[in-house]
């Protein structure tokens, strides 16, 4: 039996999406096979460009900075006898110059981690801990490499439109 990662698809923008529709939007999670080649490439691209992200975070413009981190799922890991992970996006990423670390806030927490983390909690992390990053400038997204993979796998234009609205993306910057 293959082990799977649980990856958070729900991102930025649904706060504004929820406000526009006046409804509460539930987080969307999906299983990702740990041997998924496209996701592995997306993680590698995020890693290769992390210094660009950190430089942009230091600027602190009026945009949304986000980082995707890996968390161990203690209960499932214990149950399976093998490390199982969840990938979760943190928002409002900030660079702490004195400590030389980044920090971000949980805006969604899967049930598997609610014993340890809460919505609104800020967590410090190093650039090496980032598995993906993105900057959302009112719908225009830089980074978001795993999101691009997830979106590319949707079959219909209607599914892609729904995904874009949920995530808050109107355009992806080209990958250089």
Buried (B, 14 or more C-beta within 10 A) or exposed (E): EEBBBBBBBBBBBBBEBBEEEEEEBEBBBEEBEBEBEBBEEBBEBBBEBBEBBBEBBEEEEEBBBBBBBBBEBBEBBEEEEEEBBBBBBBBBBBBEEEEEBBBBBBBBBBEBBEEEBEEEEEBEBEBEBBBBBBBBEEBEBBBBBBBBBBBEEBEEEEEBEEBBBBBBBEEBEEEE
